[in-house]
Amino acid sequence: MTGRLMAIAALIAFLLGIVVATFSETRIFMPALLRGAAVTLQVAGLSFLLMVAAALTAGAAKTSPFPPVRWMAGAYIEIFRGTSLLVQLFWFYFVMPEFGVTLPAMAAGVLGIGLNFGAYGAEIVRGAIQSVPKGQREAATALNIKPLHRLVRIVMPQAMIIMVPPMGNLTIEMVKATSVVSAVTLVDITYASVQQNQIHYRTVEIFMVTLVLYYCLSQLIRFSMGVLEARATRHLCTGH
Amino acid sequence: MTQPKIKFDRVTKRYGPLTVLNQICLDIDPGELVTIIGPSGSGKTTVLRVLMTLESIDDGVIYIDGEPFNKMRAGGALAPASNAHIRRLRARIGMVFQNFNLFPHMSALDNCIEAPIHSLGLARGEAVNRADELLDMVGLAGLRSRYPSQLSGGQQQRVAIARALAMQPEILLFDEPTSALDPEMVGEVLQVIRDLASAHSYTMLLVTHQMGFAREVSDRVCFFDAGQFVEQGPPQELLGSPKNERARQFLSKVLEAR
């Protein structure tokens, strides 16, 4: 794992080196792009937290024995999966003020992205919960364990193993989709690149750096998910 | 006359058009070990599953210590049982499954203390002490920190028995406890059950295909077929010279195969 990571880091450093060495005016646009990267990181981080919270809640709610709880979760999932992410952002940023709710651009962006991807995540969580063998729930019932405790202590830890890889995938998708926040006036990596390109016309250099920055973010997630997966599965094979 | 520990009163269970339990009646005395035998698919496992509340029943009443279990007394009549009522009576029953159903993400010890801490409200230290005693009793004292994937089938089933005992039940249900085991591990699990039967006062209900074992430990053997108890009696009698034709056929097939 570390060897691979080192190789990736070396590759990234090498590419960055080429960019820095070859293109003399990098430092003119670089600070703006890094400020954009900070915004992207913030949007992605907060959206991730909201996505996971929404996915776990709605996914678990979809397996509830109480029909109204299932319907509410189903309505949330259908609304956010069934409509466009961009339009959802517009609603949070431009339409909500019409009803007296004014949100800062960052809040609107995080709400839109977090809830949208949370709806996809909810289906992953639901599937993972349902794939835990029935015998596990029956054993918990036979031990008189209450349903909520059973979900948290017995079912979820086993569902984690199944949900982590597709959730990692979804998170990478989510990070790349954060570029839509430029539509609600946030200057993220993508928007910063467009702005810098309009000022300096260093098209190749600027968008190359943009790609590398996104790639670094994705690798960070991939690595974190690898760690999580290893933790979740550590007891399931012998020889550990 | 002693009050039966468990009483099935005309209990019926249907899956769609299929009637799995057809108005079954069965009284089990405190401390009695009753074995249920019968062909595969006859519904004998369902008898245990409805008693453990893993399946709902469509008709009839199950009594534990004279108290209705799937119903509760309200005024003079029987009303559907509340969750609290079911939880209170269910605490008297423990179950051992064919496929062990240990929690794979917990060590043997954690499997045995999770429910006592959560459901019985024991302090952790006390739960650990008792779990250690039980693991010792089933011959697994040194393996408390192993995970289920690191244990053999026989060891897993013995942990599962310790886990059920940790809840201090009065009634123990064994659903084909050795059917998923390799032959060389059957003996160690049967020995644990044998010890439980001889040294403790549990009321036990056992579904098994081990006829020799049934004959040896049971107080009574019941032959179950087509949704009903067809014949029951002392093990020597029922296994030796059954009166019922279907029981005779079943036993001759089973004994032939051995």
Contacts between the chains, C-beta under 8 A, distances in Angstrom:
chain1	res1	chain2	res2	distance
A	133	B	101	7.8
A	135	B	97	6.3
A	135	B	99	5.7
A	135	B	101	4.0
A	136	B	101	6.2
A	136	B	103	6.8
A	138	B	52	7.8
A	138	B	54	5.1
A	138	B	97	7.1
A	138	B	101	6.5
A	139	B	97	6.6
A	139	B	101	3.8
A	139	B	102	7.5
A	139	B	103	7.2
A	140	B	115	7.9
A	141	B	52	7.3
A	141	B	53	6.7
A	141	B	54	6.2
A	142	B	52	5.4
A	142	B	54	7.2
A	142	B	93	7.5
A	142	B	94	6.9
A	142	B	95	4.2
A	142	B	97	7.8
A	142	B	164	7.4
A	143	B	94	7.9
A	143	B	114	7.5
A	143	B	115	3.7
A	143	B	119	6.4
A	143	B	163	7.2
A	143	B	164	7.7
A	143	B	167	5.9
A	144	B	87	5.9
A	144	B	90	5.4
A	144	B	91	5.3
A	144	B	115	6.5
A	144	B	119	4.4
A	144	B	167	6.8
A	145	B	114	7.5
A	145	B	115	5.6
A	145	B	118	6.0
A	145	B	119	5.8
A	146	B	87	7.8
A	146	B	118	7.6
A	146	B	119	7.5
A	149	B	118	5.5
A	153	B	114	6.7
A	153	B	118	7.6
A	154	B	103	5.8
A	154	B	114	8.0
A	157	B	105	4.6
A	158	B	104	6.7
A	158	B	105	6.1
A	235	B	104	6.8
A	235	B	105	5.7
A	235	B	107	8.0
A	235	B	147	4.3
A	235	B	149	6.7
A	236	B	104	6.1
A	236	B	105	7.7
A	236	B	147	7.8
A	236	B	149	5.7
A	237	B	149	6.2
A	238	B	149	5.5
A	238	B	150	5.1
